[in-house]
Amino acid sequence: MAASDAKTENEGRVGVTPTTRRAQPWQTFAMRTPGPHLPAVSRRELLLAMATCASLAGCARSGGAHPASTAPSPAPDLQNRFAELEHRYAARLGVYVPATGTTSAIAYRADERFAFCSTFKALLVAAVLYQYPLSHLDKVVTYTSADIRSTSPITEQHAATGMSVGELCDAAIRYSDGTAANLLLAEVGGTSGFTGYLRGLGDSVSRLDQQEPELNRDPPGDERDTTTAHAIALDYQQVVLGDALPPDKRAMLTDWMARNTTGAHRIRAGFPADWKVIDKTGSGDYGRANDVAVVWSPAGVSHVVAIVSDRASAGYDAEWSEALVADAARCVAAVLA
């Protein structure tokens, strides 16, 4: 078994359960009853996310090009902390937090390329939501056991019946289901169609060239299937806080990310308990551990936080470190608090 199949984002996580089939789940997503281990997202929280989208619309890109890389480096003390983390974990770290009306950008190796891993999946779901009406989420996609080639805790349970596009979106974000992502890629024109969607957001840097699980295995220095902390942070800013999606679809994406099951030990672990955090993780070979999140302070101020990492010097089978991502998030939280 390849390393990226054996080491998965679901490793060590208790209670991976199949998606519950409900009639029109995307039309009633804010009112869903939580599962046995997943908290519900309240209507108030979703309305807060939607209100924040409007307040930051002027900061987000709207189909324009990414701004030139003029983001300031973090203060020397913060830069030293990130460097110390790299030394402690024998890793390479990339961090980007876009500036807001009250805070400066935080950037550390922000324009160096790192593997996407599964962080692309939230953007893939955004591409599906952008391209199709909500009724398309009812479409049932059929597949066979031969199509299950990656870590697929949800789709592997439904090969006999297929899954709706909406259920695939849920599985791809909340359980990082690789087969769900591959099936959704087919809905948007494959890897080239997905990359084209990113270009439409103004992202001229990120690229997806392969499907799961191959996209996690590219050797260091290979530009295939890569992004930067800077680029992906701006992508998430636009689809979650900006106007790249209409409010109903944007709130749906926010809901799925809020109920993600793979991020408890990454950015979520680095922020105080009274901050709201929604995220999408990614993990892969060469010790790759990523997380991209949108966080809200207790006062409702939002920030996008992108943290990407690898331990390529330790080789293909290097273990990723969730603790590195959490420690980097603590450094960011200390500045934003």
Rosetta silent file (secondary structure, phi, psi, omega in degrees, C-alpha in Angstrom):
SEQUENCE: MAASDAKTENEGRVGVTPTTRRAQPWQTFAMRTPGPHLPAVSRRELLLAMATCASLAGCARSGGAHPASTAPSPAPDLQNRFAELEHRYAARLGVYVPATGTTSAIAYRADERFAFCSTFKALLVAAVLYQYPLSHLDKVVTYTSADIRSTSPITEQHAATGMSVGELCDAAIRYSDGTAANLLLAEVGGTSGFTGYLRGLGDSVSRLDQQEPELNRDPPGDERDTTTAHAIALDYQQVVLGDALPPDKRAMLTDWMARNTTGAHRIRAGFPADWKVIDKTGSGDYGRANDVAVVWSPAGVSHVVAIVSDRASAGYDAEWSEALVADAARCVAAVLA
SCORE:     score description
SCORE:     0.000 S_00000001
   1 L     0.000  132.965  179.175    0.000    0.000    0.000 S_00000001
   2 L   -64.565  154.128 -176.269    1.367    3.424   -0.906 S_00000001
   3 H   -60.549  -38.930 -176.995    2.270    5.718    1.946 S_00000001
   4 H   -71.404  -16.227  173.513   -0.376    8.264    1.070 S_00000001
   5 H   -85.340  -36.863 -177.517   -3.017    5.535    1.266 S_00000001
   6 H   -74.687  -36.421 -179.283   -1.772    4.139    4.565 S_00000001
   7 L  -102.113  108.763 -174.757   -1.379    7.529    6.261 S_00000001
   8 L  -125.371  164.866  177.304   -4.622    9.391    5.974 S_00000001
   9 L   -67.526  -15.725  178.813   -6.370   12.364    7.476 S_00000001
  10 L   -87.160   -5.308 -176.232   -8.847    9.908    9.004 S_00000001
  11 L   -60.369  128.928  175.966   -6.073    8.149   10.946 S_00000001
  12 L    78.911    2.399 -177.148   -6.766    8.014   14.653 S_00000001
  13 L   -97.070  126.598 -176.183  -10.173    9.660   14.310 S_00000001
  14 L   -87.491  140.493  168.704  -12.997    7.883   16.103 S_00000001
  15 L    84.157   37.114  172.626  -16.496    7.592   14.741 S_00000001
  16 L   -70.953  115.926 -175.712  -16.204    7.952   10.967 S_00000001
  17 L  -121.412  154.534  178.425  -19.805    7.409    9.972 S_00000001
  18 L   -67.882  154.287  174.652  -21.572    7.384    6.618 S_00000001
  19 L   -63.548  140.095  179.176  -23.433   10.427    5.483 S_00000001
  20 L   -84.419  129.272 -178.629  -27.081   10.244    6.496 S_00000001
  21 L   -77.868  125.336  178.067  -29.431   10.296    3.548 S_00000001
  22 L  -135.317  148.292  176.186  -31.972   13.069    3.788 S_00000001
  23 L   -69.271  128.333  176.159  -34.380   14.497    1.279 S_00000001
  24 L    48.818   55.620 -175.537  -33.049   17.788   -0.090 S_00000001
  25 H   -63.555  -30.944 -177.586  -30.321   18.182    2.582 S_00000001
  26 H   -77.393  -12.806  176.429  -28.884   21.310    0.921 S_00000001
  27 H   -89.252  -12.079 -179.624  -32.242   23.052    1.078 S_00000001
  28 L  -131.172   26.523 -170.268  -32.458   22.571    4.841 S_00000001
  29 H   -60.611  -33.131 -177.084  -28.766   22.487    5.748 S_00000001
  30 H   -73.574  -15.261 -175.939  -28.992   25.093    8.511 S_00000001
  31 H  -107.666    9.528 -176.103  -31.692   23.094   10.290 S_00000001
  32 L   -62.426  145.442  173.181  -30.041   19.649   10.194 S_00000001
  33 L   -80.295  130.699 -177.875  -30.063   17.533   13.302 S_00000001
  34 L   -67.229  153.057  173.869  -26.454   16.818   14.357 S_00000001
  35 L   -74.898 -175.910 -174.436  -25.078   13.299   14.285 S_00000001
  36 L   -65.385  -24.616 -179.887  -23.896   11.575   17.443 S_00000001
  37 L  -127.656   10.987 -177.124  -20.496   13.278   17.448 S_00000001
  38 L  -117.880  120.888 -179.722  -20.941   16.319   15.206 S_00000001
  39 L   -70.278  148.984  175.140  -22.247   19.611   16.612 S_00000001
  40 L   -75.941  152.024  172.339  -24.906   21.459   14.689 S_00000001
  41 L   -98.081  121.277 -173.759  -24.126   24.827   13.193 S_00000001
  42 L   -73.844  157.369  175.467  -26.710   27.265   14.421 S_00000001
  43 H   -58.596  -36.528 -179.809  -28.648   29.617   12.219 S_00000001
  44 H   -62.178  -41.087 -179.668  -27.062   32.477   14.185 S_00000001
  45 H   -65.982  -40.363  179.354  -23.561   31.260   13.292 S_00000001
  46 H   -67.669  -39.011  177.253  -24.433   30.970    9.624 S_00000001
  47 H   -64.996  -35.837  176.753  -26.009   34.406    9.600 S_00000001
  48 H   -62.770  -43.358  178.815  -22.878   35.749   11.257 S_00000001
  49 H   -61.852  -41.816 -179.451  -20.765   34.191    8.509 S_00000001
  50 H   -67.241  -38.787  178.556  -22.996   35.686    5.831 S_00000001
  51 H   -65.743  -37.596  179.394  -22.919   39.108    7.472 S_00000001
  52 H   -66.432  -35.979  176.616  -19.150   38.959    7.664 S_00000001
  53 H   -54.190  -46.184 -177.959  -19.030   38.135    3.958 S_00000001
  54 H   -64.848  -39.054 -176.052  -20.740   41.422    3.207 S_00000001
  55 H   -69.278  -26.560 -178.005  -18.465   43.410    5.494 S_00000001
  56 L  -104.115    9.620 -176.954  -15.331   42.055    3.801 S_00000001
  57 L   -57.548  -35.018 -179.455  -16.589   42.158    0.237 S_00000001
  58 L   -70.762  -21.079 -179.523  -14.379   45.126   -0.485 S_00000001
  59 L   -88.061  -21.398 -175.059  -11.298   43.233    0.695 S_00000001
  60 L   -86.666  156.804  175.550  -11.936   40.129   -1.391 S_00000001
  61 L   -77.359  149.300  177.906  -11.073   39.656   -5.029 S_00000001
  62 L  -131.022   73.551  177.625  -13.925   39.629   -7.502 S_00000001
  63 L    79.122    0.113  179.230  -12.635   37.901  -10.589 S_00000001
  64 L   -90.092  174.524 -179.432   -9.539   40.099  -10.732 S_00000001
  65 L   -71.732  155.356  172.569   -5.925   39.031  -10.646 S_00000001
  66 L   -60.013  142.185  175.497   -4.155   38.230   -7.441 S_00000001
  67 L   -64.996  155.466  176.426   -2.375   41.323   -6.162 S_00000001
  68 L   -59.684  154.480 -176.107    1.371   41.408   -6.585 S_00000001
  69 L   -75.643   81.723  179.359    3.309   39.835   -3.743 S_00000001
  70 L  -114.192   11.449 -177.886    3.813   42.964   -1.673 S_00000001
  71 L   -63.445  135.492 -179.183    2.650   41.501    1.649 S_00000001
  72 L   -70.210  152.829  171.206    4.957   42.525    4.490 S_00000001
  73 L   -69.864  155.653  177.151    6.970   39.979    6.404 S_00000001
  74 L   -66.244  163.845  176.569    5.775   39.376    9.939 S_00000001
  75 L   -53.930  149.347 -176.116    7.389   41.273   12.765 S_00000001
  76 H   -50.477  -39.930 -178.905   10.882   39.926   13.537 S_00000001
  77 H   -62.265  -43.535  179.447    9.691   38.193   16.703 S_00000001
  78 H   -68.120  -40.369  177.945    6.966   36.312   14.835 S_00000001
  79 H   -60.622  -40.827  177.780    9.321   35.486   11.984 S_00000001
  80 H   -64.608  -37.363  178.629   11.769   34.048   14.501 S_00000001
  81 H   -63.285  -43.198  178.422    9.011   31.951   16.049 S_00000001
  82 H   -63.355  -42.125  178.393    8.143   30.432   12.679 S_00000001
  83 H   -62.822  -38.681  177.617   11.832   29.728   12.008 S_00000001
  84 H   -64.044  -38.173  177.490   12.137   28.072   15.421 S_00000001
  85 H   -64.838  -41.308  177.026    9.168   25.847   14.595 S_00000001
  86 H   -58.450  -43.495 -179.928   10.814   24.801   11.342 S_00000001
  87 H   -66.308  -43.723 -177.039   13.960   23.876   13.271 S_00000001
  88 H   -63.056  -40.182 -175.678   12.052   22.058   16.028 S_00000001
  89 H  -100.269    3.858 -177.420   10.022   19.957   13.603 S_00000001
  90 L    50.591   53.486 -171.602   12.674   19.650   10.866 S_00000001
  91 L  -137.467  168.801  169.663   10.112   21.045    8.472 S_00000001
  92 E  -110.869  136.813 -171.831    9.388   23.797    5.978 S_00000001
  93 E  -127.017  137.084  172.943    6.510   26.084    6.887 S_00000001
  94 E  -126.032  134.509 -176.975    4.386   28.503    4.886 S_00000001
  95 E  -137.717  136.747  170.527    1.946   30.951    6.476 S_00000001
  96 E  -148.118  131.273  173.674   -0.294   33.655    5.103 S_00000001
  97 E  -129.227  111.518 -178.166   -3.017   35.716    6.749 S_00000001
  98 L   -60.410  150.971  175.383   -4.402   38.480    4.500 S_00000001
  99 L   -66.057  151.089  171.970   -4.563   42.000    5.836 S_00000001
 100 L  -120.560 -171.836  178.963   -7.878   43.347    7.052 S_00000001
 101 L   -66.423  -17.961 -176.297   -9.013   46.863    7.782 S_00000001
 102 L  -122.811   -7.341 -178.884   -7.387   46.672   11.214 S_00000001
 103 L  -130.614  149.382  174.929   -4.519   44.174   10.859 S_00000001
 104 L   -82.014  160.590  177.297   -1.470   43.844    8.625 S_00000001
 105 L   -67.309  148.949  171.431   -0.811   40.716    6.596 S_00000001
 106 E  -110.885  124.938 -175.784    1.190   37.909    8.151 S_00000001
 107 E  -141.293  128.778  176.121    3.490   36.222    5.642 S_00000001
 108 E  -144.793  116.717 -172.309    6.181   33.573    6.042 S_00000001
 109 L    48.129   37.665 -169.675    7.440   31.705    2.982 S_00000001
 110 L   -70.775  -20.859 -178.308    4.082   32.818    1.660 S_00000001
 111 L  -112.115   15.278  171.563    5.042   32.602   -2.012 S_00000001
 112 L   -87.032  145.383 -177.969    6.894   29.291   -1.913 S_00000001
 113 E   -79.235  137.599  173.710    5.094   26.356   -3.495 S_00000001
 114 E  -132.868  155.551  177.257    3.656   23.590   -1.342 S_00000001
 115 E   -64.760  137.563  174.399    1.519   20.604   -2.326 S_00000001
 116 L   -56.426  -48.616 -165.103   -2.231   21.263   -2.277 S_00000001
 117 H    49.770 -145.179 -171.319   -3.081   17.883   -0.762 S_00000001
 118 H   -81.289    1.846  177.314   -6.746   17.892    0.269 S_00000001
 119 H   -64.226  -17.923  179.295   -7.020   21.636    0.858 S_00000001
 120 H   -69.800  -17.666 -169.411   -8.196   21.897   -2.752 S_00000001
 121 H   -67.659  -35.402  176.213  -11.446   20.096   -1.887 S_00000001
 122 H   -65.762  -37.430  177.462  -13.249   23.087   -0.365 S_00000001
 123 H   -70.159  -33.869  175.691  -12.385   25.083   -3.485 S_00000001
 124 H   -62.983  -44.566  177.151  -13.583   22.177   -5.638 S_00000001
 125 H   -63.012  -38.628  175.681  -16.944   22.225   -3.877 S_00000001
 126 H   -60.116  -39.045  178.679  -17.039   25.992   -4.411 S_00000001
 127 H   -64.107  -40.419  177.087  -16.472   25.351   -8.126 S_00000001
 128 H   -63.528  -46.737 -179.962  -19.407   22.921   -8.209 S_00000001
 129 H   -62.532  -36.447  179.817  -21.645   25.387   -6.384 S_00000001
 130 H   -68.314  -40.905 -171.057  -20.560   28.167   -8.747 S_00000001
 131 H   -79.306  -27.524 -171.168  -21.131   26.177  -11.927 S_00000001
 132 L  -124.286  156.010  170.972  -24.508   24.600  -11.172 S_00000001
 133 L   -70.483  162.798 -178.868  -27.892   25.519   -9.664 S_00000001
 134 H   -59.897  -27.801  179.538  -28.704   24.041   -6.272 S_00000001
 135 H   -62.383  -22.967  179.760  -30.983   21.493   -7.939 S_00000001
 136 H   -66.204  -22.864  179.540  -27.857   19.859   -9.399 S_00000001
 137 H   -65.545  -16.176  176.786  -26.946   18.682   -5.905 S_00000001
 138 H   -80.223  -17.553 -177.491  -29.782   16.142   -6.240 S_00000001
 139 L   -59.085  130.554  178.136  -28.113   14.441   -9.206 S_00000001
 140 E   -90.823  127.080  177.860  -27.058   10.885   -8.321 S_00000001
 141 E  -102.997  123.166  178.959  -23.556    9.921   -9.435 S_00000001
 142 L   -96.788  150.737  179.574  -22.979    6.202   -9.887 S_00000001
 143 L  -158.338  170.669 -179.884  -19.605    4.524   -9.535 S_00000001
 144 L  -119.989  172.356  178.561  -18.136    1.101   -8.839 S_00000001
 145 H   -61.876  -24.303  178.252  -15.697   -0.302   -6.319 S_00000001
 146 H   -67.970  -21.962  179.323  -13.028   -0.006   -9.020 S_00000001
 147 H   -80.235  -12.486 -176.799  -13.372    3.783   -8.822 S_00000001
 148 L   -87.552   97.009 -173.321  -12.424    3.805   -5.131 S_00000001
 149 L  -115.932   -4.785 -174.806   -8.680    4.384   -5.343 S_00000001
 150 L  -132.338  177.327  176.083   -8.015    6.702   -2.427 S_00000001
 151 L   -59.507  114.465 -169.163   -8.927    7.059    1.231 S_00000001
 152 L  -141.581   70.282 -173.831  -12.703    7.059    0.920 S_00000001
 153 L   -65.449  -21.206 -178.754  -14.506    6.431    4.230 S_00000001
 154 L  -101.400  -51.806 -176.525  -17.898    7.516    2.882 S_00000001
 155 H   -63.274  -29.210 -179.963  -17.984    6.624   -0.816 S_00000001
 156 H   -64.889  -17.967 -179.862  -16.725    3.104   -0.131 S_00000001
 157 H   -88.618   -8.625 -172.809  -19.986    2.455    1.706 S_00000001
 158 L  -127.209   22.845 -178.900  -22.234    3.488   -1.193 S_00000001
 159 L   -61.961  -28.230 -177.943  -20.704    1.924   -4.306 S_00000001
 160 L   -74.841  -27.195 -173.904  -23.850   -0.152   -4.828 S_00000001
 161 L  -114.145  -18.575 -172.565  -26.222    2.816   -4.853 S_00000001
 162 L    79.854  175.088  179.736  -24.154    5.837   -5.810 S_00000001
 163 E  -138.815  152.345  177.016  -24.313    9.203   -4.069 S_00000001
 164 E   -75.007  160.555  177.297  -25.826   12.555   -4.909 S_00000001
 165 H   -58.551  -39.947  178.332  -23.587   15.473   -5.817 S_00000001
 166 H   -62.582  -40.377  177.642  -24.583   17.138   -2.558 S_00000001
 167 H   -67.796  -34.949  176.411  -23.557   14.066   -0.572 S_00000001
 168 H   -65.629  -39.436  176.464  -20.255   13.957   -2.445 S_00000001
 169 H   -60.479  -45.655  178.617  -19.625   17.596   -1.513 S_00000001
 170 H   -59.309  -46.730 -178.039  -20.310   16.756    2.127 S_00000001
 171 H   -66.711  -39.337 -177.582  -17.984   13.739    2.025 S_00000001
 172 H   -65.659  -41.513 -178.653  -15.173   15.586    0.247 S_00000001
 173 H   -82.057  -52.836 -168.735  -15.041   18.446    2.745 S_00000001
 174 H   -77.084  -29.185 -179.157  -16.077   16.880    6.041 S_00000001
 175 L  -118.932    4.669 -178.885  -14.333   13.506    5.652 S_00000001
 176 L    51.737   40.333 -176.761  -11.712   14.405    3.019 S_00000001
 177 L   -70.387  117.445 -174.761  -13.054   11.540    0.922 S_00000001
 178 H   -70.100  -40.377  178.466  -10.736   11.126   -2.069 S_00000001
 179 H   -65.404  -38.278  175.858  -13.138    9.283   -4.358 S_00000001
 180 H   -57.962  -42.164  178.849  -15.785   11.933   -3.701 S_00000001
 181 H   -64.050  -43.211  179.219  -13.280   14.545   -4.852 S_00000001
 182 H   -61.501  -41.016  178.832  -12.460   12.600   -8.017 S_00000001
 183 H   -67.328  -35.782  177.374  -16.155   12.275   -8.867 S_00000001
 184 H   -71.020  -33.772  176.050  -16.687   15.997   -8.258 S_00000001
 185 H   -58.083  -37.944  178.146  -13.725   16.847  -10.479 S_00000001
 186 H   -62.549  -27.751  179.677  -15.608   15.155  -13.321 S_00000001
 187 H   -72.330  -22.561 -175.422  -18.488   17.568  -12.676 S_00000001
 188 L  -114.356   15.108  177.007  -16.282   20.627  -13.316 S_00000001
 189 L    91.652   24.761  176.411  -14.238   19.421  -16.285 S_00000001
 190 H    76.631 -166.496 -177.888  -11.448   17.561  -14.536 S_00000001
 191 H   -64.188  -35.334  178.765   -8.245   18.996  -13.154 S_00000001
 192 H   -69.172  -37.147  176.993   -7.976   21.506  -15.994 S_00000001
 193 H   -65.521  -39.315  177.751  -11.524   22.686  -15.376 S_00000001
 194 H   -65.874  -44.659  177.587  -10.786   23.118  -11.687 S_00000001
 195 H   -61.396  -36.940  176.027   -7.585   25.030  -12.412 S_00000001
 196 H   -62.124  -36.957  176.006   -9.594   27.181  -14.795 S_00000001
 197 H   -61.750  -42.149  177.900  -11.991   27.979  -11.966 S_00000001
 198 H   -62.747  -38.640  177.810   -9.044   29.166   -9.874 S_00000001
 199 H   -62.699  -35.865  177.021   -7.905   31.359  -12.754 S_00000001
 200 H   -65.296  -26.444  174.994  -11.382   32.880  -12.771 S_00000001
 201 L   -78.431   -9.604 -176.986  -10.876   33.776   -9.112 S_00000001
 202 L    98.861    6.825 -179.358   -7.696   35.584  -10.111 S_00000001
 203 L   -89.593  106.015  179.427   -5.337   32.862   -8.904 S_00000001
 204 L   -97.275    7.221 -173.397   -2.554   32.564  -11.488 S_00000001
 205 L  -106.313  -52.685 -172.622   -0.354   30.445   -9.202 S_00000001
 206 L   -68.593  150.362  179.132   -2.208   27.348   -7.997 S_00000001
 207 L  -152.816  142.781  173.454   -2.613   24.324  -10.257 S_00000001
 208 L  -120.759  125.894 -174.509   -4.120   20.857  -10.040 S_00000001
 209 L  -116.815  -22.453 -175.148   -2.741   18.271  -12.448 S_00000001
 210 L  -134.250  167.136  176.872   -3.714   14.882  -11.019 S_00000001
 211 L   -95.286  179.963  171.935   -6.507   13.206   -9.099 S_00000001
 212 L   -72.492  139.960    2.229   -6.494   11.448   -5.745 S_00000001
 213 L   -96.482    0.368 -172.786   -4.291    9.860   -4.553 S_00000001
 214 H   -59.813  -31.483 -175.863   -1.513   10.778   -6.988 S_00000001
 215 H   -63.510  -16.877  179.544   -1.734   14.506   -6.251 S_00000001
 216 H   -87.933   -6.049 -167.482   -0.350   13.836   -2.748 S_00000001
 217 L  -109.093   -1.719 -176.057    2.782   12.045   -3.972 S_00000001
 218 L   -57.622  137.709 -179.102    4.622   14.568   -6.159 S_00000001
 219 L   -70.736  160.493  177.853    8.318   14.810   -5.240 S_00000001
 220 L   -56.388  139.049 -179.633    9.786   18.021   -3.793 S_00000001
 221 L    90.886  -13.920  176.756   10.365   20.652   -6.452 S_00000001
 222 L   -79.171  124.194 -177.238    7.593   19.330   -8.716 S_00000001
 223 L   -81.745   -7.117  178.217    5.186   22.194   -9.427 S_00000001
 224 L   -63.918  143.266  172.896    2.280   19.897  -10.224 S_00000001
 225 L    58.610   40.842 -177.031   -0.612   19.984   -7.769 S_00000001
 226 E  -123.711  162.875  174.205    0.800   22.931   -5.837 S_00000001
 227 E  -145.352 -173.129  170.419   -0.278   26.243   -4.396 S_00000001
 228 E  -128.701  159.641  177.632    1.214   28.833   -2.057 S_00000001
 229 H   -58.962  -38.311 -179.790    0.002   29.991    1.334 S_00000001
 230 H   -63.358  -50.628 -175.264   -0.582   33.423   -0.205 S_00000001
 231 H   -65.554  -46.269 -175.201   -2.588   32.171   -3.172 S_00000001
 232 H   -71.239  -31.211  176.335   -4.800   29.696   -1.348 S_00000001
 233 H   -62.624  -41.215  179.655   -5.574   32.152    1.450 S_00000001
 234 H   -70.082  -33.333  175.281   -6.893   34.627   -1.104 S_00000001
 235 H   -62.328  -48.701  179.273   -8.915   31.884   -2.807 S_00000001
 236 H   -64.088  -36.786  178.132  -10.593   30.940    0.472 S_00000001
 237 H   -59.162  -40.471 -176.897  -11.143   34.603    1.281 S_00000001
 238 H   -73.651  -40.224 -175.415  -13.085   35.039   -1.916 S_00000001
 239 H   -81.119  -25.332 -178.982  -15.257   31.905   -1.728 S_00000001
 240 H   -98.947  -39.941 -174.947  -16.051   32.134    2.010 S_00000001
 241 H  -110.835  -16.127 -177.161  -15.968   35.857    2.761 S_00000001
 242 L   -97.733 -155.218 -175.029  -16.179   37.471   -0.652 S_00000001
 243 L  -113.001   23.959  178.127  -18.693   37.481   -3.461 S_00000001
 244 L   -67.770  -23.773  175.832  -17.441   34.552   -5.557 S_00000001
 245 L  -126.089  149.901  174.168  -20.599   32.671   -4.513 S_00000001
 246 L   -66.747  160.619 -172.882  -24.099   33.991   -3.815 S_00000001
 247 H   -54.686  -40.251 -177.196  -25.024   34.152   -0.110 S_00000001
 248 H   -67.161  -40.816  179.065  -27.010   30.896    0.020 S_00000001
 249 H   -72.568  -36.653  177.635  -24.249   28.848   -1.592 S_00000001
 250 H   -62.956  -41.972  177.972  -21.562   30.617    0.424 S_00000001
 251 H   -65.911  -33.897  177.860  -23.393   29.782    3.659 S_00000001
 252 H   -65.666  -44.882  176.442  -23.676   26.150    2.537 S_00000001
 253 H   -60.440  -42.342  177.801  -19.915   25.950    1.970 S_00000001
 254 H   -59.781  -41.237  179.942  -19.390   27.553    5.378 S_00000001
 255 H   -62.632  -46.875  179.450  -21.633   24.938    6.985 S_00000001
 256 H   -61.615  -43.381  179.963  -19.725   22.012    5.502 S_00000001
 257 H   -67.185  -34.380  179.213  -16.388   23.505    6.568 S_00000001
 258 H   -65.064  -30.059 -177.735  -17.714   24.219   10.067 S_00000001
 259 L  -101.529   19.061  174.897  -18.593   20.539   10.458 S_00000001
 260 L   -57.663  138.758 -177.230  -15.276   19.244    9.101 S_00000001
 261 L  -102.448   -0.354 -172.104  -14.148   16.177   11.058 S_00000001
 262 L  -107.456   -0.324 -169.948  -10.413   16.191   10.223 S_00000001
 263 L  -109.334   12.722 -173.074   -9.155   19.480   11.658 S_00000001
 264 L   -61.645  -27.079 -173.560   -9.398   19.203   15.443 S_00000001
 265 L  -107.750   16.935 -179.162   -5.623   19.049   15.945 S_00000001
 266 L  -116.817 -119.173 -176.607   -4.521   21.743   13.494 S_00000001
 267 H   -60.364  -37.893  179.194   -5.609   25.394   13.280 S_00000001
 268 H   -56.789  -37.717 -178.420   -8.605   24.715   15.514 S_00000001
 269 H   -72.137  -20.315 -176.901   -6.215   23.527   18.242 S_00000001
 270 H   -91.365  -10.460 -179.215   -4.163   26.703   17.992 S_00000001
 271 L  -105.710  150.730  178.900   -6.971   29.211   18.516 S_00000001
 272 L   -57.601  154.685 -175.394   -8.778   29.959   21.781 S_00000001
 273 L   -63.929  -23.278 -178.087  -11.980   28.027   22.395 S_00000001
 274 L   -88.527    5.650  172.060  -14.123   31.156   22.078 S_00000001
 275 L   -93.136  142.512  173.761  -13.035   31.715   18.459 S_00000001
 276 E   -88.350  130.233 -178.557  -15.145   30.166   15.670 S_00000001
 277 E  -130.370  127.902  170.033  -12.987   28.167   13.235 S_00000001
 278 E  -121.381  146.546 -171.574  -14.016   26.502    9.970 S_00000001
 279 E  -159.298  170.824  168.792  -11.389   24.734    7.900 S_00000001
 280 E  -139.882  125.288 -178.112  -10.206   22.209    5.341 S_00000001
 281 E   -92.502  170.743  172.343   -7.135   20.107    5.990 S_00000001
 282 E  -155.363  141.758  179.824   -4.704   18.372    3.671 S_00000001
 283 E  -144.393  151.076  179.551   -2.051   15.701    4.239 S_00000001
 284 E  -164.835 -172.555 -179.884    0.332   13.787    2.026 S_00000001
 285 L   -69.180  170.272 -173.532    3.668   12.120    1.532 S_00000001
 286 L    60.877   31.744  174.907    6.954   13.837    2.361 S_00000001
 287 L    65.238   35.428 -176.697    5.450   14.857    5.697 S_00000001
 288 E   -84.007  126.844  176.899    2.910   17.265    4.229 S_00000001
 289 E  -140.315  117.372 -177.092    0.398   18.762    6.661 S_00000001
 290 E  -125.921  160.004  169.958   -1.787   21.707    5.653 S_00000001
 291 E  -159.332  135.052  174.336   -4.814   23.534    6.943 S_00000001
 292 E  -124.810  127.929 -172.784   -6.692   26.544    5.605 S_00000001
 293 E  -135.520  156.300  164.079   -9.250   28.142    7.886 S_00000001
 294 E  -112.989  129.406 -176.326  -11.522   31.100    8.296 S_00000001
 295 E  -121.986  146.853  176.679  -11.625   32.232   11.920 S_00000001
 296 E  -123.464  129.535  175.728  -13.911   34.638   13.733 S_00000001
 297 L   -70.971  167.047  176.358  -12.967   36.389   16.961 S_00000001
 298 L   -56.533  -25.339  178.578  -15.526   36.594   19.795 S_00000001
 299 L   -85.145   -2.765  177.966  -16.318   40.074   18.474 S_00000001
 300 L    91.320   10.853  177.770  -17.078   38.664   15.014 S_00000001
 301 L   -81.753  129.975 -174.399  -13.921   39.876   13.231 S_00000001
 302 E  -104.445  150.008  175.540  -12.908   37.396   10.522 S_00000001
 303 E  -144.606  147.882  169.840   -9.503   36.339    9.196 S_00000001
 304 E   -98.575  133.366 -179.098   -8.308   33.740    6.707 S_00000001
 305 E  -126.141  116.651  176.514   -5.392   31.639    7.977 S_00000001
 306 E  -113.039  122.807  177.828   -3.403   29.419    5.589 S_00000001
 307 E  -128.924  121.067 -179.238   -0.721   27.159    7.065 S_00000001
 308 E  -127.525  151.388 -176.592    1.117   24.684    4.837 S_00000001
 309 E  -158.467  160.165  169.416    4.098   22.491    5.643 S_00000001
 310 E  -153.152  164.473  176.788    6.266   19.580    4.601 S_00000001
 311 L  -127.832   51.701 -172.586    9.172   17.531    5.910 S_00000001
 312 H   -60.753  -30.515 -178.797   10.607   16.686    2.503 S_00000001
 313 H   -64.235  -19.723  179.436   14.165   16.432    3.830 S_00000001
 314 H   -88.701   -2.507  174.348   13.060   13.352    5.797 S_00000001
 315 L    98.097  176.320 -174.206   11.977   11.551    2.642 S_00000001
 316 L   -57.481  -38.981 -175.049    8.855   10.126    1.044 S_00000001
 317 L   -91.064   11.564 -179.258    7.698    8.264    4.153 S_00000001
 318 L   -58.708  138.582  176.772    8.176   11.194    6.552 S_00000001
 319 L   -76.408  138.586  173.953    5.372   11.561    9.060 S_00000001
 320 L   -77.418  164.004 -178.126    3.419   14.792    8.910 S_00000001
 321 L  -125.781  106.451  172.580    3.059   16.885   12.044 S_00000001
 322 H   -67.117  -30.603 -179.903   -0.316   18.240   13.088 S_00000001
 323 H   -63.365  -35.704  176.581    1.445   19.736   16.126 S_00000001
 324 H   -60.211  -46.823 -179.958    3.524   21.953   13.813 S_00000001
 325 H   -63.021  -42.770  179.676    0.369   23.363   12.236 S_00000001
 326 H   -64.259  -41.508  179.549   -1.236   23.883   15.650 S_00000001
 327 H   -66.437  -39.868  176.148    1.865   25.627   17.021 S_00000001
 328 H   -63.545  -38.505  177.773    2.039   27.913   13.984 S_00000001
 329 H   -64.506  -36.398  177.777   -1.654   28.691   14.477 S_00000001
 330 H   -63.019  -38.558  177.042   -0.974   29.622   18.119 S_00000001
 331 H   -62.441  -43.132  178.624    1.618   32.137   16.919 S_00000001
 332 H   -64.949  -45.292 -178.233   -0.935   33.638   14.525 S_00000001
 333 H   -60.406  -36.665 -179.752   -3.670   33.682   17.159 S_00000001
 334 H   -63.693  -31.396  178.996   -1.422   35.559   19.579 S_00000001
 335 H   -78.984  -38.734 -175.845   -1.041   38.337   17.006 S_00000001
 336 H   -79.406  -24.149 -176.067   -4.712   38.479   16.018 S_00000001
 337 L   -64.590    0.000    0.000   -6.113   38.319   19.550 S_00000001
